[in-house]
Amino acid sequence: MPLSEGYRVRPAVLADLQPLQEVERASSRLFIAYGLEESFWGLVTPVDALERACQQGMLWVAVDAGDQPVGFALVKRKDGAAHLDELAVHPVHGRRGLGTALVEAVCGWAREQGLPSVTLSTLRDVPFNAPFYTRLGFVEMPETEAGPELRGVRRREQEAGFPMQRRLLMRRTL
Ligand SMILES: CC(C)(COP(=O)(O)OP(=O)(O)OC[C@H]1O[C@@H](n2cnc3c(N)ncnc32)[C@H](O)[C@@H]1OP(=O)(O)O)[C@@H](O)C(=O)NCCC(=O)NCCS
């Protein structure tokens, strides 16, 4: 899906961070229609995690024509691969290719870093989660193939009360 005119994706700088929690909050409200609890959709990435990722070059923003951030992707390293830890696009700017462009930016970076794959944990039955990633070349990753760091991600999701029967790990081989 091509990116709509006026938008672009670029690495984040510290001046971009202020609106990102509101972007994430607004994007997470999309989950309400899919029967998910506030304990799931009410979570936002802490500011210090955004700052750290930004300083490490592991945060990308989608910006509008006025260079204002309306979406972001935050990546971590887990078990020797890139792990897409958070992806959010403000619904006002949704379905214009920004989510796709952010995922492609992360995959491009991971490839440049010589990493073998990009992993993520998502919901099976929400159209903008697993089906969206499937169209971008991600496939389900058996839990048995998860290394210790990814298993830690799953454990923390369970402890936070996420609906684990609806969640799956996915991986795109680069
Ligand atoms: C996932 C997300 C980042 C996608 O952003 P986006 O900019 O809309 O993505 P794109 O425009 O590249 O692709 C959109 C595709 O995803 C699906 N999609 C996106 N929003 C949707 C919605 N509200 N309802 C149904 N399908 C939706 C559609 O298949 C859509 O393609 P289409 O518009 O051609 O039908 C965004 O929906 C979001 O922030 N969601 C809430 C947070 C989230 O789920 N993050 C990922 C967690 S692992």
The ligand as an ORCA input file, in Angstrom:
! r2SCAN-3c Opt
* xyz 0 1
  C      -2.237     -1.275     13.246
  C      -2.165      0.182     12.791
  C      -0.831      0.772     13.209
  C      -2.300      0.221     11.264
  O      -2.095      1.577     10.856
  P      -2.637      2.134      9.464
  O      -1.880      3.367      9.187
  O      -4.127      2.180      9.472
  O      -2.154      0.961      8.484
  P      -2.205      0.887      6.883
  O      -2.976      2.051      6.335
  O      -0.844      0.656      6.396
  O      -2.975     -0.491      6.644
  C      -4.262     -0.537      7.015
  C      -4.820     -1.926      6.857
  O      -5.001     -2.492      8.158
  C      -6.378     -2.856      8.331
  N      -7.024     -1.852      9.183
  C      -6.504     -0.697      9.662
  N      -7.389     -0.075     10.452
  C      -8.484     -0.838     10.460
  C      -9.733     -0.732     11.107
  N     -10.045      0.298     11.913
  N     -10.644     -1.712     10.907
  C     -10.362     -2.747     10.098
  N      -9.174     -2.907      9.472
  C      -8.257     -1.968      9.652
  C      -6.974     -2.838      6.940
  O      -6.723     -4.070      6.328
  C      -6.180     -1.753      6.270
  O      -6.099     -1.857      4.883
  P      -7.281     -1.186      4.006
  O      -7.475      0.190      4.553
  O      -6.721     -1.239      2.620
  O      -8.470     -2.073      4.207
  C      -3.323      1.016     13.408
  O      -4.552      0.418     13.053
  C      -3.264      1.117     14.914
  O      -2.577      1.986     15.461
  N      -3.987      0.227     15.619
  C      -4.026      0.233     17.085
  C      -2.720     -0.230     17.677
  C      -2.292     -1.570     17.136
  O      -3.108     -2.458     16.856
  N      -0.971     -1.739     17.007
  C      -0.386     -2.975     16.579
  C      -0.333     -3.882     17.761
  S       0.673     -5.332     17.480
*
